[in-house]
Amino acid sequence: MVKGFRAPGETAKTSIRIQKGVKSRIADRLKEQGLSIKARSAWVTKAVDQLMSLPDFEDIVADEFLAGESESLPYTSTTTFLDDIDSLAEKAKIATRINVDRSSVIRSAITQALIWEGSVLFNPKELDKTLEDEAEAQDHE
């Protein structure tokens, strides 16, 4: 195999920037569903699949933004699926004339999945403050 070339369907790793605290919200959802952190990539893939099936996915992705502090979220998928995400990003970019990339699509999918599953999301400053308050409360226990 040529170095740097990946066959279609081969596993590939990437990472995206997400709002600080969203990673822990995903971990909470996995725990509630009886899944380990190793299932995170499968959970994200399912979220992207759900987003791709929506007729207005371009508008949802266009409304996505990254504000506040962020952290890296590792993601493993197939090269074919990552290519599908890139195609979706390009389609959204053309439809909305907004710069959309792979990370935008995945962040949108994660946000939508957390909303669909009943997890409450706050704006980034409120989320950071809520997490600080929770940590402080645990320190006092």
VMD Tcl script that draws the C-alpha trace (Angstrom):
set ca {
  {0.00 0.00 0.00}
  {1.25 3.51 -0.83}
  {2.13 5.52 2.27}
  {-0.56 8.12 3.04}
  {-3.15 6.33 0.88}
  {-6.10 4.67 2.55}
  {-8.35 2.20 0.84}
  {-12.10 2.98 0.81}
  {-13.72 1.67 3.96}
  {-10.45 1.48 5.86}
  {-10.48 2.90 9.39}
  {-9.20 6.43 9.77}
  {-8.72 8.65 12.80}
  {-9.42 12.36 12.94}
  {-10.26 14.88 15.62}
  {-12.53 17.88 15.82}
  {-12.75 20.91 18.08}
  {-15.84 20.97 20.27}
  {-17.02 23.27 23.01}
  {-15.48 22.51 26.35}
  {-17.88 20.38 28.32}
  {-19.64 18.80 25.34}
  {-17.20 15.89 25.53}
  {-18.38 15.21 29.09}
  {-22.02 15.52 28.00}
  {-21.37 12.83 25.39}
  {-19.74 10.65 28.07}
  {-22.81 11.17 30.28}
  {-25.14 10.12 27.45}
  {-23.05 7.01 26.77}
  {-23.07 6.10 30.45}
  {-26.86 6.58 30.62}
  {-27.19 4.25 27.63}
  {-24.96 1.64 29.27}
  {-22.13 2.17 26.77}
  {-18.42 2.66 27.36}
  {-16.35 5.57 26.10}
  {-15.10 3.20 23.38}
  {-18.57 3.49 21.82}
  {-18.21 7.27 21.35}
  {-17.20 7.09 17.68}
  {-20.15 4.81 16.90}
  {-22.45 7.25 18.77}
  {-21.05 10.18 16.74}
  {-21.42 8.20 13.49}
  {-25.07 7.52 14.32}
  {-25.57 11.23 15.03}
  {-24.04 12.15 11.66}
  {-26.25 9.56 9.92}
  {-29.33 11.13 11.55}
  {-28.23 14.61 10.50}
  {-27.60 13.46 6.91}
  {-31.16 12.14 6.70}
  {-32.74 15.52 7.46}
  {-34.02 17.48 4.49}
  {-32.81 20.77 6.02}
  {-29.38 19.58 7.15}
  {-27.71 22.48 5.32}
  {-29.54 25.01 7.50}
  {-28.67 23.14 10.68}
  {-25.00 22.99 9.74}
  {-25.03 26.66 8.70}
  {-26.31 27.61 12.17}
  {-23.44 25.74 13.85}
  {-20.71 27.75 15.49}
  {-17.84 27.15 17.86}
  {-17.75 29.68 20.66}
  {-16.09 29.69 24.04}
  {-13.31 27.38 25.11}
  {-12.87 24.25 23.03}
  {-11.17 20.89 23.34}
  {-10.24 18.11 20.96}
  {-12.52 15.12 20.41}
  {-10.88 12.11 18.74}
  {-13.09 10.37 16.19}
  {-12.55 7.10 14.34}
  {-14.56 6.13 11.29}
  {-14.12 4.66 7.84}
  {-12.49 6.65 5.08}
  {-15.69 6.20 3.08}
  {-17.82 7.74 5.84}
  {-15.36 10.62 6.32}
  {-15.57 11.23 2.57}
  {-19.38 11.28 2.91}
  {-19.09 13.87 5.68}
  {-16.77 15.97 3.49}
  {-19.31 15.75 0.64}
  {-22.07 16.80 3.01}
  {-19.95 19.76 4.12}
  {-19.36 20.80 0.51}
  {-23.09 20.50 -0.26}
  {-23.92 22.67 2.78}
  {-21.23 25.18 1.80}
  {-22.71 25.54 -1.70}
  {-26.31 25.77 -0.40}
  {-25.61 28.31 2.35}
  {-22.52 30.14 1.04}
  {-21.03 29.73 4.50}
  {-17.68 28.09 5.15}
  {-18.54 24.56 6.28}
  {-16.03 21.80 6.98}
  {-15.98 18.27 8.39}
  {-15.81 19.55 11.98}
  {-18.85 21.79 11.45}
  {-20.89 18.83 10.26}
  {-19.80 16.60 13.15}
  {-20.37 19.35 15.76}
  {-23.85 19.96 14.32}
  {-24.62 16.25 14.45}
  {-23.43 15.98 18.07}
  {-25.50 19.01 19.10}
  {-28.60 17.64 17.38}
  {-28.12 14.19 18.92}
  {-27.81 15.66 22.41}
  {-30.98 17.67 21.83}
  {-32.85 14.67 20.36}
  {-31.80 12.53 23.32}
  {-33.07 15.09 25.79}
  {-29.77 16.51 26.98}
  {-29.99 20.20 27.76}
  {-27.41 22.42 26.07}
  {-26.47 25.89 27.23}
  {-24.56 28.65 25.55}
  {-20.80 28.10 26.00}
  {-20.37 30.57 28.87}
  {-23.30 29.04 30.77}
  {-21.99 25.53 30.08}
  {-18.50 26.40 31.37}
  {-20.04 28.04 34.47}
  {-22.33 25.06 35.09}
  {-19.39 22.65 34.88}
  {-17.34 24.83 37.26}
  {-20.26 24.91 39.71}
  {-20.64 21.12 39.52}
  {-16.91 20.62 40.14}
  {-16.97 23.00 43.08}
  {-19.99 21.23 44.58}
  {-18.18 17.89 44.32}
  {-15.12 19.38 46.01}
  {-17.27 20.36 49.00}
  {-18.84 16.91 49.39}
}
mol new
graphics top color blue
foreach p $ca { graphics top sphere $p radius 0.5 }
foreach p [lrange $ca 0 end-1] q [lrange $ca 1 end] { graphics top cylinder $p $q radius 0.2 }
display resetview
